Each structure stands twice: as structure tokens, then as C-alpha cells.
Amino acid sequence: MTGKNQKKQEEDYLNFDEESDSEYMADSLLTPADGEIEAAIQEEEKKSDENYEKYLRALADLENFKKRAAKEKQDTIKYGNEALIKDLLPIIDGMDRALAYSEQSDDFASFKEGLQMLQEQLCRCLEKHGVEAVDALDQPFDPYLHEALMMVESADHEANHVVTQMEKGYLLNGRLIRPAKVCVCKK
């Protein structure tokens, strides 16, 4: 060893810093070998591939759910009135019987009675499905439930009360689907 190199080595020894040396030692001890790095990289790539596969499956499940929900919505719209239609079919059958009976008989009273029975059956069917009539006659005019067709003078009614009802109004589950068409008293 030359004198110059020996002197430098002595200076390094005298300038020894424990903290920086321990960091150097820790870094050199913690650095894995090349084989370990490859194994760690392969393991992380495997995890990445698994996560990507999970993502693709979740995406496919979401698309399938969207398609299934859209089909169910279409079926609900297409067949949503099935229960109502099934309940209306006996009324149509009753009308067919009434028309057939009217061709064979001249008994108007029976025909009228049969027609009233059909009307009652139809009203019960509609009530069963949440439809109720709006009773407007002699009630105060309500623009949310009534549509005024004309105003008439009447000594028998109070001002802004319904005098006559041209057409009934109807609610479906509490929501107005058709206002009652009425004549209102003016004074």
C-alpha cells in the first residue's frame, strides 16, 4: 500500500460516521438478489392479472345485469296490464251474452237490468285496480279535480258549486287521470 492510500484510509477511519455507515450497511443487506427480484415481479404480475380478470368478470356481470333489467322493464311495460285485462274479459263475455239475448228478446227492462249489472261489474273491476270516480255534483268547484265546461246561473246552487256533471272524473291510486267535466254555478 502506498503512503498516499494509507493516509486516505486513515482519514476515512477517523471520519467514520456511524449513522451513514449503518444506512449503507442496511441498504446493502436489504437489497435482494436478482432471483428474488424476478420472483417478486412475477408474483406482482400474477396479482395484476388476477385483478384484471376480476375486473373483466365484474364488467361482464354489470353488462348482463343491465340487459336483464332492460328486458324485465320491457316485459313489465308489455305485460303490466295483464291482471286488469284478465279482470275485464268476464265483462266482455257478459256484453256478448247481453247482445245475443237482445237479438232473441224484445224485453227492454231485462236488457237494461243486464246493462246495469255489467256497469257495476266494470266499476268493481276498476276499483279493484285502484280506480275511483270523482263525485263532483253539488260539490264546490275544485280546479284540481274538475274541468269547467261552462258557467250557468242557478237559484238552487251556491256560487262556484257544480250544477251538473257531464263526465265523471277518475283517480288512479289517488292520482287524477281524468278531471270531471262540469257546469259551475255563477251568481
Backbone as CSV, one residue per row, in Angstrom:
resi,resn,N_x,N_y,N_z,CA_x,CA_y,CA_z,C_x,C_y,C_z
1,MET,0.857,-1.160,0.000,0.000,0.000,0.000,0.907,1.227,0.000
2,THR,0.574,2.163,-0.809,1.385,3.380,-0.874,1.030,4.271,0.282
3,GLY,1.868,5.200,0.504,1.671,6.090,1.639,0.444,6.946,1.476
4,LYS,0.171,7.302,0.254,-0.984,8.152,-0.017,-2.281,7.398,0.261
5,ASN,-2.361,6.159,-0.189,-3.571,5.357,0.025,-3.757,5.055,1.499
6,GLN,-2.675,4.820,2.186,-2.757,4.513,3.614,-3.243,5.716,4.382
7,LYS,-2.768,6.902,3.986,-3.189,8.132,4.647,-4.683,8.359,4.431
8,LYS,-5.194,8.113,3.211,-6.626,8.293,2.902,-7.450,7.324,3.726
9,GLN,-6.988,6.099,3.867,-7.706,5.091,4.632,-7.767,5.486,6.105
10,GLU,-6.718,6.060,6.613,-6.710,6.512,7.999,-7.683,7.670,8.190
11,GLU,-7.716,8.575,7.213,-8.650,9.704,7.305,-10.099,9.206,7.283
12,ASP,-10.346,8.241,6.410,-11.715,7.677,6.341,-12.073,7.018,7.661
13,TYR,-11.133,6.351,8.264,-11.367,5.690,9.529,-11.650,6.700,10.614
14,LEU,-10.894,7.814,10.604,-11.074,8.858,11.614,-12.389,9.616,11.400
15,ASN,-12.816,9.763,10.161,-14.063,10.491,9.830,-15.286,9.542,9.802
16,PHE,-15.185,8.432,10.393,-16.260,7.429,10.402,-17.528,8.011,11.024
17,ASP,-18.620,7.943,10.304,-19.916,8.435,10.773,-20.809,7.213,10.939
18,GLU,-21.244,6.933,12.169,-21.994,5.703,12.443,-23.335,5.671,11.712
19,GLU,-24.060,6.801,11.642,-25.385,6.811,11.022,-25.309,6.525,9.534
20,SER,-24.412,7.211,8.821,-24.321,6.989,7.386,-23.820,5.601,7.087
21,ASP,-22.963,5.074,7.921,-22.439,3.735,7.703,-23.519,2.691,7.948
22,SER,-24.348,2.915,8.988,-25.400,1.946,9.256,-26.430,1.948,8.125
23,GLU,-26.702,3.126,7.519,-27.607,3.190,6.378,-27.032,2.423,5.199
24,TYR,-25.736,2.597,4.982,-25.067,1.890,3.892,-25.135,0.399,4.109
25,MET,-24.907,-0.010,5.338,-24.940,-1.436,5.658,-26.361,-1.992,5.490
26,ALA,-27.385,-1.218,5.951,-28.775,-1.666,5.850,-29.171,-1.790,4.393
27,ASP,-28.785,-0.801,3.561,-29.110,-0.860,2.141,-28.485,-2.075,1.497
28,SER,-27.282,-2.338,1.814,-26.609,-3.473,1.190,-27.180,-4.789,1.705
29,LEU,-27.659,-4.818,2.929,-28.229,-6.045,3.472,-29.642,-6.291,2.946
30,LEU,-30.422,-5.197,2.718,-31.812,-5.333,2.295,-31.958,-5.524,0.802
31,THR,-30.979,-5.265,0.037,-31.078,-5.419,-1.408,-31.156,-6.904,-1.733
32,PRO,-32.315,-7.315,-2.337,-32.460,-8.733,-2.623,-31.609,-9.132,-3.824
33,ALA,-31.420,-10.386,-3.928,-30.662,-10.910,-5.057,-31.527,-10.839,-6.300
34,ASP,-30.911,-10.946,-7.464,-31.629,-10.843,-8.729,-32.758,-11.866,-8.844
35,GLY,-32.572,-13.057,-8.361,-33.599,-14.103,-8.411,-34.818,-13.738,-7.587
36,GLU,-34.569,-13.119,-6.449,-35.684,-12.708,-5.591,-36.474,-11.581,-6.247
37,ILE,-35.794,-10.688,-6.936,-36.473,-9.584,-7.631,-37.373,-10.147,-8.723
38,GLU,-36.858,-11.083,-9.497,-37.654,-11.712,-10.552,-38.897,-12.386,-9.973
39,ALA,-38.714,-13.091,-8.854,-39.843,-13.778,-8.218,-40.882,-12.770,-7.733
40,ALA,-40.419,-11.669,-7.145,-41.344,-10.634,-6.665,-42.090,-10.002,-7.832
41,ILE,-41.394,-9.752,-8.925,-42.040,-9.157,-10.116,-43.081,-10.114,-10.678
42,GLN,-42.744,-11.377,-10.780,-43.687,-12.370,-11.295,-44.915,-12.494,-10.393
43,GLU,-44.694,-12.439,-9.096,-45.814,-12.516,-8.159,-46.738,-11.309,-8.313
44,GLU,-46.156,-10.126,-8.466,-46.969,-8.916,-8.643,-47.689,-8.942,-9.986
45,GLU,-47.053,-9.458,-11.028,-47.713,-9.584,-12.328,-48.882,-10.561,-12.240
46,LYS,-48.688,-11.632,-11.478,-49.761,-12.608,-11.286,-50.947,-11.967,-10.578
47,LYS,-50.661,-11.184,-9.529,-51.731,-10.479,-8.814,-52.429,-9.495,-9.748
48,SER,-51.645,-8.796,-10.557,-52.211,-7.836,-11.507,-53.133,-8.540,-12.500
49,ASP,-52.689,-9.694,-13.026,-53.513,-10.455,-13.968,-54.806,-10.939,-13.297
50,GLU,-54.717,-11.399,-12.051,-55.902,-11.849,-11.320,-56.886,-10.699,-11.123
51,ASN,-56.365,-9.540,-10.752,-57.230,-8.372,-10.557,-57.876,-7.948,-11.868
52,TYR,-57.141,-8.041,-12.970,-57.694,-7.678,-14.271,-58.812,-8.654,-14.656
53,GLU,-58.603,-9.946,-14.381,-59.636,-10.945,-14.649,-60.882,-10.661,-13.811
54,LYS,-60.691,-10.307,-12.548,-61.828,-9.965,-11.680,-62.565,-8.746,-12.231
55,TYR,-61.812,-7.780,-12.703,-62.407,-6.571,-13.290,-63.242,-6.936,-14.508
56,LEU,-62.687,-7.777,-15.400,-63.423,-8.173,-16.602,-64.695,-8.938,-16.246
57,ARG,-64.622,-9.830,-15.241,-65.818,-10.567,-14.817,-66.867,-9.614,-14.246
58,ALA,-66.418,-8.664,-13.436,-67.357,-7.698,-12.846,-67.997,-6.847,-13.937
59,LEU,-67.214,-6.474,-14.931,-67.746,-5.685,-16.043,-68.773,-6.494,-16.828
60,ALA,-68.473,-7.761,-17.082,-69.421,-8.629,-17.792,-70.692,-8.821,-16.966
61,ASP,-70.544,-9.001,-15.652,-71.718,-9.143,-14.784,-72.582,-7.892,-14.829
62,LEU,-71.943,-6.737,-14.831,-72.689,-5.475,-14.901,-73.448,-5.360,-16.215
63,GLU,-72.803,-5.708,-17.310,-73.479,-5.652,-18.614,-74.656,-6.621,-18.656
64,ASN,-74.458,-7.825,-18.131,-75.556,-8.802,-18.081,-76.707,-8.289,-17.224
65,PHE,-76.375,-7.659,-16.096,-77.413,-7.091,-15.229,-78.193,-6.006,-15.965
66,LYS,-77.487,-5.129,-16.687,-78.164,-4.067,-17.432,-79.115,-4.648,-18.474
67,LYS,-78.658,-5.675,-19.194,-79.503,-6.295,-20.215,-80.721,-6.954,-19.576
68,ARG,-80.506,-7.657,-18.463,-81.606,-8.331,-17.773,-82.616,-7.310,-17.249
69,ALA,-82.115,-6.208,-16.682,-83.011,-5.166,-16.151,-83.814,-4.518,-17.281
70,ALA,-83.176,-4.287,-18.425,-83.881,-3.686,-19.561,-84.972,-4.627,-20.066
71,LYS,-84.668,-5.927,-20.131,-85.671,-6.895,-20.583,-86.831,-6.973,-19.597
72,GLU,-86.521,-6.984,-18.308,-87.586,-7.021,-17.301,-88.456,-5.777,-17.385
73,LYS,-87.835,-4.635,-17.643,-88.602,-3.390,-17.781,-89.521,-3.471,-18.996
74,GLN,-88.998,-3.977,-20.118,-89.827,-4.129,-21.318,-90.990,-5.083,-21.060
75,ASP,-90.707,-6.199,-20.380,-91.770,-7.155,-20.083,-92.820,-6.543,-19.153
76,THR,-92.364,-5.740,-18.183,-93.306,-5.088,-17.269,-94.208,-4.127,-18.037
77,ILE,-93.621,-3.393,-18.963,-94.430,-2.468,-19.767,-95.367,-3.245,-20.686
78,LYS,-94.829,-4.288,-21.302,-95.612,-5.060,-22.271,-96.749,-5.832,-21.615
79,TYR,-96.475,-6.436,-20.453,-97.474,-7.295,-19.805,-97.995,-6.717,-18.494
80,GLY,-97.732,-5.449,-18.233,-98.124,-4.836,-16.964,-99.620,-4.783,-16.732
81,ASN,-100.399,-4.743,-17.795,-101.854,-4.644,-17.671,-102.535,-6.003,-17.711
82,GLU,-101.761,-7.069,-17.629,-102.315,-8.411,-17.766,-103.413,-8.691,-16.741
83,ALA,-103.195,-8.327,-15.497,-104.197,-8.587,-14.458,-105.485,-7.812,-14.740
84,LEU,-105.353,-6.573,-15.172,-106.538,-5.769,-15.499,-107.289,-6.386,-16.675
85,ILE,-106.567,-6.786,-17.695,-107.207,-7.376,-18.874,-107.944,-8.661,-18.490
86,LYS,-107.315,-9.480,-17.659,-107.971,-10.723,-17.223,-109.266,-10.420,-16.480
87,ASP,-109.264,-9.332,-15.706,-110.481,-8.968,-14.968,-111.534,-8.353,-15.886
88,LEU,-111.139,-7.795,-17.018,-112.095,-7.194,-17.951,-112.744,-8.240,-18.869
89,LEU,-112.079,-9.351,-19.085,-112.603,-10.368,-20.005,-113.992,-10.888,-19.612
90,PRO,-114.291,-11.155,-18.322,-115.662,-11.586,-17.988,-116.714,-10.521,-18.315
91,ILE,-116.327,-9.267,-18.252,-117.279,-8.200,-18.576,-117.591,-8.231,-20.068
92,ILE,-116.569,-8.460,-20.878,-116.785,-8.571,-22.326,-117.671,-9.774,-22.630
93,ASP,-117.421,-10.888,-21.914,-118.273,-12.070,-22.096,-119.721,-11.740,-21.747
94,GLY,-119.926,-10.991,-20.673,-121.282,-10.589,-20.275,-121.942,-9.714,-21.331
95,MET,-121.158,-8.833,-21.936,-121.708,-7.992,-23.012,-122.098,-8.843,-24.216
96,ASP,-121.266,-9.828,-24.533,-121.604,-10.719,-25.647,-122.918,-11.447,-25.379
97,ARG,-123.089,-11.934,-24.146,-124.337,-12.628,-23.790,-125.528,-11.670,-23.865
98,ALA,-125.326,-10.427,-23.404,-126.421,-9.441,-23.437,-126.816,-9.123,-24.880
99,LEU,-125.812,-8.981,-25.747,-126.140,-8.701,-27.154,-126.852,-9.885,-27.800
100,ALA,-126.417,-11.083,-27.491,-127.078,-12.275,-28.043,-128.509,-12.362,-27.524
101,TYR,-128.718,-12.058,-26.252,-130.067,-12.096,-25.665,-130.948,-11.017,-26.298
102,SER,-130.348,-9.829,-26.570,-131.160,-8.736,-27.129,-131.673,-9.081,-28.524
103,GLU,-130.956,-9.933,-29.258,-131.413,-10.332,-30.596,-132.598,-11.298,-30.514
104,GLN,-132.703,-12.026,-29.413,-133.763,-13.027,-29.260,-134.979,-12.486,-28.518
105,SER,-134.830,-11.372,-27.817,-135.937,-10.912,-26.974,-136.172,-9.418,-27.188
106,ASP,-137.412,-9.027,-26.945,-137.769,-7.608,-27.025,-137.970,-7.021,-25.636
107,ASP,-137.567,-7.741,-24.612,-137.750,-7.310,-23.220,-136.671,-6.271,-22.875
108,PHE,-137.031,-5.003,-23.016,-136.072,-3.916,-22.789,-135.702,-3.791,-21.318
109,ALA,-136.615,-4.075,-20.414,-136.343,-3.965,-18.980,-135.229,-4.938,-18.573
110,SER,-135.276,-6.161,-19.082,-134.234,-7.143,-18.774,-132.888,-6.704,-19.352
111,PHE,-132.939,-6.174,-20.550,-131.714,-5.708,-21.197,-131.082,-4.569,-20.387
112,LYS,-131.929,-3.650,-19.922,-131.446,-2.526,-19.117,-130.855,-3.038,-17.804
113,GLU,-131.520,-3.991,-17.182,-131.022,-4.567,-15.933,-129.658,-5.249,-16.151
114,GLY,-129.546,-5.968,-17.240,-128.277,-6.623,-17.572,-127.165,-5.611,-17.810
115,LEU,-127.500,-4.516,-18.446,-126.518,-3.450,-18.703,-126.065,-2.810,-17.397
116,GLN,-126.991,-2.601,-16.463,-126.620,-2.055,-15.153,-125.712,-3.023,-14.392
117,MET,-125.984,-4.312,-14.502,-125.125,-5.305,-13.852,-123.713,-5.268,-14.442
118,LEU,-123.630,-5.116,-15.755,-122.318,-5.029,-16.399,-121.564,-3.774,-15.951
119,GLN,-122.291,-2.665,-15.825,-121.656,-1.425,-15.361,-121.124,-1.598,-13.933
120,GLU,-121.903,-2.215,-13.055,-121.461,-2.460,-11.681,-120.242,-3.377,-11.652
121,GLN,-120.267,-4.399,-12.496,-119.135,-5.328,-12.568,-117.878,-4.601,-13.045
122,LEU,-118.029,-3.732,-14.026,-116.896,-2.957,-14.533,-116.369,-1.999,-13.468
123,CYS,-117.253,-1.340,-12.740,-116.824,-0.425,-11.668,-116.075,-1.173,-10.571
124,ARG,-116.563,-2.363,-10.180,-115.851,-3.175,-9.179,-114.468,-3.581,-9.682
125,CYS,-114.401,-3.930,-10.947,-113.109,-4.309,-11.543,-112.134,-3.140,-11.484
126,LEU,-112.589,-1.954,-11.850,-111.729,-0.772,-11.822,-111.321,-0.411,-10.392
127,GLU,-112.272,-0.520,-9.456,-111.942,-0.256,-8.044,-110.874,-1.224,-7.537
128,LYS,-110.979,-2.474,-7.967,-110.011,-3.485,-7.574,-108.594,-3.085,-8.030
129,HIS,-108.511,-2.362,-9.126,-107.221,-1.940,-9.674,-106.871,-0.495,-9.325
130,GLY,-107.536,0.060,-8.318,-107.161,1.372,-7.794,-107.836,2.564,-8.436
131,VAL,-108.866,2.332,-9.247,-109.566,3.436,-9.911,-110.789,3.798,-9.083
132,GLU,-110.945,5.089,-8.841,-112.150,5.548,-8.141,-112.700,6.782,-8.849
133,ALA,-114.019,6.894,-8.836,-114.692,8.008,-9.501,-114.635,9.255,-8.622
134,VAL,-114.567,10.409,-9.281,-114.601,11.694,-8.577,-116.054,12.157,-8.559
135,ASP,-116.636,12.281,-7.370,-118.019,12.736,-7.231,-118.015,14.258,-7.216
136,ALA,-118.531,14.873,-8.263,-118.449,16.325,-8.394,-119.782,17.036,-8.168
137,LEU,-120.891,16.362,-8.360,-122.210,17.002,-8.315,-122.467,17.647,-6.952
138,ASP,-122.849,18.929,-6.971,-123.172,19.739,-5.788,-121.955,19.988,-4.884
139,GLN,-120.768,19.726,-5.375,-119.533,19.975,-4.625,-118.963,21.346,-5.021
140,PRO,-118.178,21.972,-4.146,-117.510,23.217,-4.548,-116.545,22.918,-5.702
141,PHE,-116.463,23.844,-6.647,-115.580,23.648,-7.803,-114.132,23.571,-7.336
142,ASP,-113.419,22.529,-7.762,-112.018,22.317,-7.436,-111.251,22.169,-8.753
143,PRO,-110.424,23.151,-9.103,-109.740,23.087,-10.401,-108.766,21.915,-10.522
144,TYR,-108.415,21.300,-9.399,-107.521,20.139,-9.444,-108.277,18.850,-9.792
145,LEU,-109.604,18.858,-9.553,-110.409,17.670,-9.814,-111.459,17.868,-10.901
146,HIS,-111.791,19.121,-11.186,-112.885,19.414,-12.115,-112.392,20.267,-13.287
147,GLU,-113.032,20.045,-14.427,-112.788,20.885,-15.600,-114.111,21.574,-15.926
148,ALA,-114.128,22.903,-15.778,-115.364,23.658,-16.011,-115.573,23.828,-17.512
149,LEU,-116.710,23.323,-18.001,-117.039,23.469,-19.410,-117.847,24.733,-19.655
150,MET,-118.677,25.100,-18.667,-119.469,26.328,-18.780,-119.931,26.763,-17.395
151,MET,-120.354,28.010,-17.326,-120.925,28.541,-16.086,-122.388,28.856,-16.368
152,VAL,-123.234,28.466,-15.428,-124.680,28.688,-15.570,-125.218,29.343,-14.311
153,GLU,-126.293,30.034,-14.481,-126.948,30.635,-13.320,-127.956,29.636,-12.769
154,SER,-127.958,29.524,-11.430,-128.890,28.599,-10.794,-129.262,29.142,-9.422
155,ALA,-130.566,29.186,-9.176,-131.037,29.649,-7.878,-130.933,28.527,-6.837
156,ASP,-130.808,27.294,-7.293,-130.769,26.141,-6.393,-129.363,25.822,-5.875
157,HIS,-128.336,26.465,-6.417,-126.951,26.127,-6.049,-126.195,27.364,-5.579
158,GLU,-125.189,27.130,-4.769,-124.326,28.226,-4.324,-123.346,28.576,-5.436
159,ALA,-122.779,29.766,-5.347,-121.796,30.196,-6.338,-120.572,29.279,-6.285
160,ASN,-120.017,29.018,-7.458,-118.831,28.170,-7.618,-119.039,26.730,-7.157
161,HIS,-120.271,26.256,-7.209,-120.565,24.854,-6.935,-120.955,24.177,-8.250
162,VAL,-120.724,22.892,-8.341,-121.025,22.137,-9.553,-122.538,21.939,-9.657
163,VAL,-123.096,22.345,-10.801,-124.521,22.219,-11.055,-124.813,20.881,-11.736
164,THR,-124.062,20.596,-12.798,-124.215,19.318,-13.499,-122.838,18.744,-13.823
165,GLN,-122.839,17.427,-13.953,-121.596,16.732,-14.294,-121.786,16.089,-15.666
166,MET,-121.005,16.520,-16.637,-121.111,15.983,-17.999,-120.412,14.619,-18.106
167,GLU,-119.226,14.535,-17.529,-118.472,13.281,-17.498,-117.840,13.133,-16.125
168,LYS,-117.799,11.907,-15.640,-117.159,11.658,-14.352,-115.646,11.801,-14.480
169,GLY,-115.036,12.195,-13.380,-113.584,12.208,-13.306,-113.120,10.947,-12.585
170,TYR,-111.851,10.590,-12.771,-111.336,9.362,-12.157,-109.941,9.568,-11.591
171,LEU,-109.703,8.898,-10.472,-108.383,8.864,-9.831,-107.845,7.447,-9.944
172,LEU,-106.551,7.329,-10.169,-105.885,6.038,-10.153,-104.888,6.055,-9.013
173,ASN,-105.194,5.278,-7.975,-104.355,5.238,-6.770,-104.088,6.637,-6.223
174,GLY,-105.115,7.463,-6.223,-105.002,8.810,-5.660,-104.532,9.868,-6.639
175,ARG,-104.107,9.493,-7.828,-103.639,10.452,-8.836,-104.733,10.669,-9.872
176,LEU,-105.014,11.921,-10.180,-106.053,12.251,-11.149,-105.635,11.787,-12.541
177,ILE,-106.492,10.968,-13.156,-106.202,10.555,-14.529,-107.162,11.215,-15.516
178,ARG,-108.303,11.682,-15.014,-109.226,12.448,-15.852,-110.079,13.323,-14.947
179,PRO,-110.082,14.636,-15.187,-110.933,15.505,-14.363,-112.405,15.335,-14.749
180,ALA,-113.276,15.614,-13.791,-114.710,15.587,-14.068,-115.059,16.828,-14.886
181,LYS,-115.833,16.640,-15.945,-116.251,17.760,-16.796,-117.599,18.249,-16.264
182,VAL,-117.611,19.525,-15.841,-118.758,20.006,-15.090,-119.227,21.395,-15.559
183,CYS,-120.476,21.704,-15.144,-121.017,23.051,-15.278,-121.042,23.652,-13.877
184,VAL,-120.591,24.905,-13.778,-120.433,25.550,-12.482,-121.434,26.695,-12.362
185,CYS,-121.952,26.883,-11.148,-122.925,27.936,-10.886,-122.234,29.275,-10.748
186,LYS,-122.776,30.283,-11.414,-122.265,31.653,-11.229,-123.399,32.495,-10.684
187,LYS,-123.045,33.441,-9.874,-124.056,34.343,-9.298,-123.554,35.736,-9.345
